[in-house]
Amino acid sequence: IFKNVDGVISTDTSLVHLSANLNVTTYVLLTIGSEWRWNTNTNNTNWYPSLNLLRQKNQGNWESVIECLIKQLNS
């Protein structure tokens, strides 16, 4: 299924790891205190070059994350 989609949008779930391993463009929506593997100050990760990390700027506020996602999808 992943090979037949343009991209994947998800939170930190197993879907992210599957799509990333298949080199599918993936947008990961993260909280401020996300897991260590997603780094803290970058928008990408060394493990999965096809991932785009989008993280909250304020705890519990997803608005900036969704706005950033929309901008990236429209680029």
N, C-alpha and C positions, 0 to 999 in steps of 0.2 A: 504494500500500500504506500509506504513512504517514497518509493521510487516513482510514484505516479502523481505526486503532489508538488506544487511550486515551493512550498515551505511549511514549517511547523511553528506554531505559537503555543507555548506551554509554560507552566511553572516548573520548578525543579522536580521532575518526575522521571520515571523510567523512559517515557517517550522521548525526552530530551536526549538521553544517552543512546537510544536506538537510532534516532534520526541523525545525530551527530556522527555516529559510527558509519552510517551510510552516506555521509557527506552531503546531507540535505540541509539547505539553508534553514536555520532554526533560530527563533527569537525566544530567549528565556527571560521571563518576568520574575524578578527577584526582590525580596524584602531587603531592608537595610542590613539586617543581621543574617544574611544568607550564609550557607555552608562555605567553609574555607576553600574548597576547590574552585570556587568562582572568583577568586581573588577579591580585592576590595576596591581598588582604584582604577580598574581597566574595564573595557567593554568587550574583552575577548578572553579566551583561555588557551593555555598552551596545549591542552589535551585535545581540544576540538576546534580547529580553525574555522569551521562552518557556522559556529555559534555566534550570536549577537546577544550580549548580556545587557539587559535593561533593568536598572535597579531603582528602587524608591529613593527619593531625596529626603522625604520626611516619613517617619514611622506611620504606617497605616494608610498613607495617601498614595493611591494608585493612579491618580490623575496625570501626574507628570510622566509616569511610565507609559501610559496609554498614548499620551500626546507624542512622546518620543517614538513609540512603535508606529503610529500613523505617519509621522514624518519619514521614517525609514522605509515604510512600505510604499510611500508615494514618490520616493527618489528614483 
